[in-house]
Amino acid sequence: MKLRQTQRHTRQLQAVWEAVAEGAGHPTAEEVFHRARQRMRTISRGTVYRNLQKLVQQGRVFVIRAPDGVQHFDASVEPHDHFACCTCGCLVDVPLARELDTSTLESWGYSVVGRQLTWIGICADCRAGDRRAAS
């Protein structure tokens, strides 16, 4: 996916965008840096961090804070929630939970501009490992 041409576009910004968007997962800033270096050997850590912030400000990338406090980046900007495993640290997309909708919050006087929800627990793989260890 290319960035819209109406935004100021640099090769560095494109390399950072591609590093976030490639493959599955929600990379950390450091992982984005290493991926971007594979595309552009001369890109600096500071340039990657600045361009990550630009992408966030442009609404092209979301920031997700994992339970351990580490920021992860998500190139999927369609509405969805996340699940974070306390055991292995995996962070995965899950369908949007709809128990509380925008109209409810607006009736309470809030103006909603976005949403982030991260479910926290133990993933199926880690649970299966616990069951095997207990056997």
Summary of the structure (lengths in Angstrom):
residues: 135
radius of gyration: 17.5
end to end distance: 46.9
largest distance: 58.8
contacts: 327
relative contact order: 0.13
helix: 39%
strand: 16%
